[in-house]
């Protein structure tokens, strides 16, 4: 489940960056809301999935409330999921 969560965190982070740095400028600078609608929906679904899996893992892995809070907070900060993944889930060779 951790591997799935890491993939979900990556996708959620990428979708947030696409929304903030591609779709939103397209909407407000060029008047084209098409990407906001679609990227925004994908980001919303990924965010909800991220939070559900994080909550499941909190209980399965016996995370402290502090760790769970940081992991949850990372989902609303740009680049937060990338930092969280490196800090709490380092790669093992």
N, C-alpha and C positions, 0 to 999 in steps of 0.2 A: 504494500500500500504506500510505503514511503516513495518508491520509485514513481508510482503514478502521481503522487502529490508533487514531486519535483517537476515532472513534465507539465502538470496542470499549472504550477506556479510560473514556469517559464512562459507558457502560452498566455496566461493572465497578464503577466508583465509586458509581453510584446503587444498584446491587444491594447493595453493602456497607453503605451507609447505611440502606437499607430493612431489611436483616438486623439491623443493630445497634440501630437506633432505632425500628423498628416490630415486626418479627417476634419478636425476643428479649423485649422487654417484654410482648408478648401472651402468650408462653409462660410467663414466670416470674411475671408479675403477675396474669394472668387464667387460667392453666392451659390455654391453647389452643395446642398445638404445630403446628397446621395450616400457618400461614404460615412457620414455621421450616423445615418439610420442603420446601416448594415454593420459597420465596425462597432458601433455602440451596442447593438443587440448582441453581437458575439462577445464583446467584453462583459456585458451584463450576465450572460449565461456562464461564462468562465469565472467571473467573480463569485457568483452564487455557488458554483461547484467547488471553487477554492475554499470558501468558508465552510461548506458542508463537510468536505474531506478533512479540513483542518480540525473541525470540531470532533469528527469521528476519531482522528488520530490523537487528539488530546486525551481521550479516554482510553483508547487502545494502548497507547505508548506511555500513559501516565505522565504526560507533560505537566509541568507546574503551570499555574495560572499566569505567571509572569512570562514564561516562554510562549504560551498560547496567545497572550496579549500582544507580544511583539510580532509574532507571526501573523496575527490578524491585522495589526496596524500596518504591517509591510504591504498589505494588499491595496492600501489607499494612497500610498506615497509612490510617486514615479521612481522607478528603479528599485523600489523596496523589496520586491519579490526576489530580485537577483541577489541583493545583499543578504536577505534572509536565507536563501538557499545555500550560499557560501558559508554563512556563519553557523547555521544549525544542522546542515546536511552536507558536510564536506565529502568530497569524492574519496572513496576507498579503493586502493589498487588491488 
